[in-house]
Amino acid sequence: MPWTRSLIARIRQERPVLLMSLLIALIALAAGVNGWAVLGLWVALIITALWHATPVANEVPLEPVGEDVEAARSLLPEVSATLAALDIPVMVLSGDASVLYQNRAAEKAFGEMTIGAHISARLRSPGILDMMRETIATNAPNQIEHSERLPSERVYIVRSAPVDLGDGQPTSERFFVLSFRDISEVRRIDRMRSDFVANASHELRTPLASLRGFIETIQGPAKNDPRAQERFLGIMLDQATRMSRLVDDLLSLSRLELKSHIAPDEKVDLVPLLGHVKDSLMPLANDVGVEIALHLPDGKAEVLGDRDELVQVFENLMENACKYGQEGKTVDVFLRNNQGQPVEVTIVDQGPGIPAEHVPRLTERFYRVSIEDSRSKKGTGLGLAIVKHILTRHRARLIVKSEVGTGTRFTVRF
């Protein structure tokens, strides 16, 4: 009955007071006080304590709530087994933001946490902690963007949400899920795309401005000066040729990106291919005073690839070695095809070398060690980016080793 449950709840609440009054009554009896007087006083104390006790609303459903909590805790192993299979970091938190579980992805991303420790023991981000407090207070999902600089730059969409146990019954213990969706690669691609558009626009704007200026000069001050017109037209031809090379390289990159996931499956013999590349570059090598020396093995050196694309790779690498390493007067090309070892082609120049801080960025689009030197040698800043994309499609690697004053080695390893 309701009044019986209420009385039991009041007795449980006032248990310390009732025990103390019983102890006082026993002491009074031992001291020789009249028994009926002691009994009457004790009953009065009990009635007063129970009458003034504040009813506790949530004391009534004690057993159902306890069952719900146990049921909720019993779900944790099943939930944990599911979360362990996810490849995104996930944590299960209690109502006071203590960590009850973290999956393997979370351990890998943030390190192992002590179960029962507060979330702030590992994640010190004020944004995440404030979001978690708000979710616990309002029982509503929230999400923020969180960036980490160390050990490497990562960007996450962090989401906190309460766990719905699905039985529709309120419980005294709540659970929350904290998940981290890594969007670092998406942000990096967006940044590369915006940088690419900005750089391409800049590269095209310079020759276009030059063409426009010379055209206006020919139409105006040099209108009746044949010698000036001839000189200006030669410069204009160079600028138009530069733009043509840039557009061709941009189109090549676009085509390569479209089929980067398709590996070529034709057999290509690198021995005659390198000979063909050397012959096509002989006019350039003679102009800059460089000798291209091939060091080829006996027999064939076959790899799976696209012949035209591989020609483009080795033309780019040998041309760069001739133009930027012309001080050394020699460019050596080594082809290695040892049994049980990957096929390797190494292009070595004896030029000034590349400072170490520039080497990791050489294959970025429009990246130049020296802008003026690159433009004077008619470079577009896209050659090594094209090489990288072609080799990625061929499942090959480009290895660059350089030392200032001793030259540079570009190795293509299939």
C-alpha positions in Angstrom: 0.0 0.0 0.0 1.2 3.6 -0.6 1.1 4.7 3.0 3.1 1.5 4.0 5.8 2.2 1.4 5.9 5.9 2.6 6.3 4.8 6.2 9.1 2.4 5.3 10.9 5.1 3.3 10.6 7.5 6.3 12.0 4.8 8.7 14.9 4.2 6.4 15.6 7.9 6.1 15.5 8.5 9.9 17.4 5.3 10.8 20.3 7.1 12.6 17.9 9.2 14.7 15.9 6.1 15.7 19.0 4.1 16.6 20.3 7.0 18.7 17.0 7.3 20.6 17.0 3.6 21.3 20.5 3.8 22.7 19.4 6.7 25.0 16.4 4.7 26.3 18.7 1.7 27.1 21.1 4.0 29.0 18.2 5.5 30.9 16.8 2.1 31.9 20.3 1.0 33.1 20.5 4.2 35.2 17.3 3.1 37.1 14.8 5.5 35.4 11.2 4.3 35.5 10.6 1.9 32.5 7.2 3.2 31.6 8.5 6.7 31.5 11.4 5.7 29.3 9.1 3.8 26.9 6.7 6.8 26.6 9.6 9.1 26.0 11.1 6.8 23.3 7.7 6.4 21.5 7.3 10.2 21.5 10.8 10.6 20.0 10.0 8.1 17.2 6.6 9.7 16.3 8.3 13.2 16.2 11.2 12.0 14.0 8.9 10.2 11.5 6.3 13.1 11.5 9.0 15.7 10.6 10.9 13.5 8.2 11.0 14.9 4.6 9.4 12.5 2.2 11.9 11.2 -0.5 10.1 10.8 -3.8 12.6 8.6 -5.4 12.7 6.3 -2.4 9.5 4.5 -3.5 10.8 2.9 -6.7 14.1 1.7 -5.1 13.9 -1.8 -6.4 12.9 -1.0 -10.0 15.7 1.7 -10.2 18.2 -0.7 -9.0 17.2 -3.2 -11.5 17.5 -0.6 -14.3 21.0 0.3 -13.3 22.1 -3.3 -13.2 20.5 -3.8 -16.6 22.3 -0.8 -17.9 25.6 -2.0 -16.6 25.0 -5.4 -18.0 24.8 -3.9 -21.5 28.3 -2.4 -21.3 30.2 -5.7 -22.4 27.9 -6.0 -25.5 28.3 -2.3 -26.3 32.1 -2.5 -25.8 32.4 -5.4 -28.2 30.6 -3.4 -30.8 32.6 -0.2 -30.3 35.9 -2.1 -30.3 35.3 -2.9 -34.0 34.9 0.7 -35.0 37.9 2.5 -36.6 37.0 5.9 -35.0 37.9 6.7 -31.4 35.0 6.2 -29.0 34.7 6.6 -25.3 31.8 5.7 -22.9 31.4 8.0 -20.0 29.3 8.0 -16.8 27.1 10.8 -15.5 30.1 12.4 -13.8 32.3 12.3 -17.0 34.3 9.3 -15.8 35.6 7.0 -18.4 33.9 3.6 -18.3 35.3 2.3 -21.7 37.5 3.3 -24.6 38.0 1.3 -27.8 41.3 0.5 -29.4 41.1 3.4 -31.8 40.8 5.8 -28.9 43.7 4.2 -27.1 45.8 4.6 -30.3 44.8 8.2 -30.8 44.9 9.5 -27.2 46.7 6.8 -25.1 45.3 4.4 -22.7 43.1 5.8 -19.9 42.5 4.5 -16.4 38.9 3.2 -16.2 37.0 5.3 -13.7 39.3 8.4 -14.2 37.7 11.7 -15.2 37.9 12.6 -18.9 39.9 15.7 -18.0 42.8 13.4 -16.9 43.6 12.8 -20.6 41.7 15.4 -22.7 42.6 18.9 -21.6 40.7 20.8 -24.3 38.4 23.3 -22.7 36.0 23.0 -25.7 35.6 19.3 -25.2 35.1 19.5 -21.5 32.6 22.3 -21.7 30.6 20.4 -24.4 30.6 17.3 -22.2 29.4 19.2 -19.2 26.6 20.7 -21.3 25.5 17.3 -22.7 25.4 15.9 -19.1 23.4 18.8 -17.9 20.9 19.0 -20.8 20.9 15.3 -21.9 21.2 16.6 -25.5 23.8 15.8 -28.2 26.5 18.3 -29.0 29.5 18.5 -31.3 32.5 20.7 -31.9 35.6 20.8 -34.1 38.8 20.0 -32.2 42.4 20.4 -33.5 45.6 18.8 -32.1 49.1 20.0 -33.0 51.2 17.3 -31.5 52.5 14.7 -32.2 51.1 15.6 -35.6 48.4 18.0 -36.8 44.9 16.3 -36.6 41.4 17.7 -36.9 38.4 15.9 -35.3 34.7 16.4 -35.3 34.0 15.6 -31.6 30.4 14.5 -30.7 28.9 13.8 -27.3 25.5 12.2 -26.9 23.5 10.4 -24.2 22.9 6.7 -24.5 19.2 5.7 -24.9 18.7 2.3 -23.2 15.5 1.8 -25.1 13.3 0.7 -22.3 11.6 4.1 -21.7 12.2 3.9 -17.9 14.2 6.5 -16.0 17.4 5.3 -14.3 19.6 6.9 -11.6 22.7 6.2 -13.7 23.3 7.6 -17.2 25.8 6.8 -19.9 27.3 9.1 -22.6 29.2 8.4 -25.8 32.1 10.6 -26.9 33.2 10.0 -30.5 36.0 11.5 -32.6 35.7 11.7 -36.5 39.0 12.4 -38.1 38.7 15.0 -40.9 42.4 15.8 -41.2 42.7 14.4 -44.7 39.6 16.3 -45.9 41.0 19.5 -44.5 44.4 18.9 -46.1 42.8 18.2 -49.5 40.7 21.3 -49.2 43.8 23.3 -48.4 45.7 21.8 -51.3 42.8 22.5 -53.7 42.7 26.2 -52.6 46.5 26.5 -52.8 46.5 24.9 -56.2 43.9 27.3 -57.6 45.8 30.3 -56.1 49.1 29.1 -57.5 47.8 28.2 -60.9 46.1 31.6 -61.2 49.3 33.3 -60.2 51.4 31.3 -62.7 49.0 32.2 -65.5 48.6 35.8 -64.5 52.3 36.6 -64.9 52.7 35.6 -68.6 49.3 37.0 -69.5 50.3 40.4 -68.0 53.6 40.2 -69.9 51.8 39.5 -73.2 49.3 42.3 -72.7 52.1 44.8 -71.9 54.1 43.9 -75.0 50.9 43.9 -77.2 50.1 47.4 -76.0 53.7 48.5 -76.6 53.7 47.2 -80.2 50.4 48.9 -80.8 51.7 52.2 -79.3 55.3 53.4 -78.9 56.8 50.5 -80.9 54.2 50.7 -83.7 56.8 51.9 -86.3 59.9 50.1 -84.8 60.5 46.8 -86.5 63.5 45.9 -84.4 61.6 46.4 -81.1 58.7 44.5 -82.5 60.9 41.5 -83.4 62.4 41.5 -79.9 59.0 41.9 -78.2 57.5 39.1 -80.4 60.2 36.7 -79.3 59.5 37.4 -75.6 55.8 37.0 -76.3 56.4 33.6 -77.9 58.4 32.5 -74.8 55.6 33.6 -72.5 52.9 31.9 -74.7 55.1 28.7 -74.7 55.4 28.9 -70.9 51.6 29.1 -70.6 51.2 26.2 -73.0 53.6 24.1 -70.9 51.7 25.0 -67.7 48.3 24.1 -69.2 49.7 20.8 -70.5 51.1 20.0 -67.1 47.8 20.9 -65.4 45.9 18.6 -67.8 48.4 15.8 -67.2 47.8 16.1 -63.5 44.1 16.0 -63.9 44.2 12.9 -66.1 46.6 11.1 -63.7 44.3 11.9 -60.7 41.3 10.4 -62.6 43.0 7.0 -63.0 45.3 7.0 -60.0 43.5 4.0 -58.6 44.0 1.8 -61.7 47.4 0.2 -61.7 48.9 -0.4 -65.2 49.4 -4.1 -66.2 51.5 -3.9 -69.3 55.2 -5.1 -69.3 57.6 -2.4 -70.2 61.4 -2.9 -70.7 63.3 -0.1 -69.1 66.5 -0.7 -71.0 65.4 0.6 -74.4 63.1 3.1 -72.7 66.0 4.9 -71.0 67.9 4.9 -74.2 65.0 6.6 -76.0 64.7 9.2 -73.2 68.5 10.0 -73.5 68.3 10.4 -77.2 65.3 12.8 -76.9 67.2 14.9 -74.4 70.5 15.1 -76.3 69.8 18.6 -77.8 69.1 20.0 -74.3 72.1 18.2 -72.8 74.4 19.7 -75.6 73.0 23.2 -75.0 73.8 23.2 -71.3 77.1 21.3 -71.7 76.1 18.1 -69.9 76.8 14.5 -70.8 74.2 11.8 -70.0 75.8 8.5 -69.2 73.6 5.3 -69.0 74.7 2.4 -66.9 72.5 -0.5 -68.0 72.5 -4.2 -67.1 72.6 -7.0 -69.7 69.3 -8.4 -70.8 65.9 -7.0 -70.1 64.6 -5.1 -67.0 60.8 -5.4 -67.2 58.3 -3.7 -65.0 54.5 -3.4 -65.1 53.6 0.1 -66.3 52.4 2.5 -68.9 55.3 3.2 -71.4 54.3 6.8 -72.2 53.9 7.7 -68.5 57.3 6.2 -67.6 58.9 8.1 -70.5 57.4 11.3 -68.9 58.8 10.3 -65.5 62.4 9.8 -66.7 62.3 12.8 -69.1 61.3 15.0 -66.1 64.0 13.6 -63.8 66.8 13.6 -66.4 65.8 17.1 -67.7 65.9 18.4 -64.1 69.3 16.8 -63.6 70.7 18.4 -66.7 69.3 21.9 -66.1 69.9 22.2 -62.3 73.0 20.0 -62.1 74.8 21.4 -65.2 77.7 22.6 -63.1 78.8 19.0 -62.7 78.9 18.4 -66.5 77.7 14.8 -66.1 74.4 13.1 -65.3 74.7 9.3 -64.5 71.7 7.0 -64.9 71.9 3.6 -63.2 69.5 0.8 -63.9 69.6 -2.1 -61.4 67.8 -5.3 -61.9 69.3 -7.7 -59.4 67.7 -11.1 -58.8 65.2 -11.0 -55.9 65.5 -7.2 -55.6 63.2 -4.5 -56.8 64.0 -2.8 -60.1 65.6 0.6 -59.5 66.5 3.6 -61.7 68.8 6.2 -60.1 69.6 9.6 -61.7 72.6 11.2 -60.2 73.9 14.8 -60.9 76.9 16.6 -59.6 75.2 19.9 -59.1 75.0 22.2 -56.1 72.5 20.0 -54.3 69.3 20.8 -52.4 69.1 22.0 -48.8 67.6 19.4 -46.5 64.6 21.5 -45.5 63.4 21.6 -49.1 63.6 17.9 -49.9 60.3 16.7 -48.3 58.4 19.3 -50.3 59.9 18.8 -53.7 56.9 16.9 -55.1 54.3 19.5 -54.0 52.6 21.4 -56.8 54.3 24.7 -57.7 56.9 24.2 -55.0 60.3 25.6 -56.0 63.6 25.7 -54.1 64.4 28.9 -56.1 61.6 30.6 -57.9 63.9 32.7 -60.1 66.2 29.8 -60.9 63.1 27.7 -61.9 61.6 30.3 -64.1 64.9 31.1 -65.8 65.1 27.4 -66.7 61.5 27.4 -68.0 60.1 25.2 -65.2 56.4 25.1 -64.3 56.8 23.8 -60.8 54.6 20.8 -61.6 57.2 18.3 -63.0 57.9 16.4 -59.8 54.2 16.5 -58.8 53.5 14.7 -62.1 56.3 12.3 -61.4 54.9 11.5 -58.0 51.4 10.9 -59.3 52.6 8.6 -62.1 54.8 6.6 -59.7 51.9 6.3 -57.2 49.7 4.8 -60.0 52.6 2.4 -60.8 52.9 1.5 -57.1 56.4 2.7 -57.1 58.4 5.1 -54.9 60.5 8.2 -55.5 63.5 8.5 -53.1 65.4 11.7 -53.0 68.8 12.1 -51.4 70.8 15.3 -51.7 73.7 17.1 -50.0 74.6 20.7 -50.6 77.8 20.9 -52.7 77.9 17.2 -53.7 74.8 16.7 -55.9 71.4 15.0 -55.9 70.2 11.4 -56.4 66.6 10.6 -57.5 65.8 6.9 -57.2 62.7 5.3 -58.7 62.0 2.0 -57.0 59.4 -0.3 -58.5 
